[in-house]
Amino acid sequence: MLPRSEAIPRSLGAMSRAEALARRLKLNINSATARQVLNSLDDSVSTFVGQFRQGRILKELPTDVLNMTVEEALLHSTKVRKLLLDGRFVK
């Protein structure tokens, strides 16, 4: 099991921020990598990559994304979203 890939916290009534983002981006919340990303929305991309992704992902990520939060980066571009969610880069 991946670190931070536990179930996304759900709230009664209204959707949580992670659920709403997953629905908006059409992410599979049953995927361990998607749950890991959604549970790290407030981390910076550089911190997230350092903890949970292989260093080779840095060659593909635009440098301006590294200081964004994971949530901002997911909304930044499709390429960034795919890189953060791709299972090939998981440590």
Buried (B, 14 or more C-beta within 10 A) or exposed (E): EBEBBEEBEEEEEEEEBBBEBBEEBEBEBEBBBBBBBBBBBEBBBBBBBEEBBEEEBBEEBBEEBBEBBBBBBBBBEEEBBEBBBEEEBBE
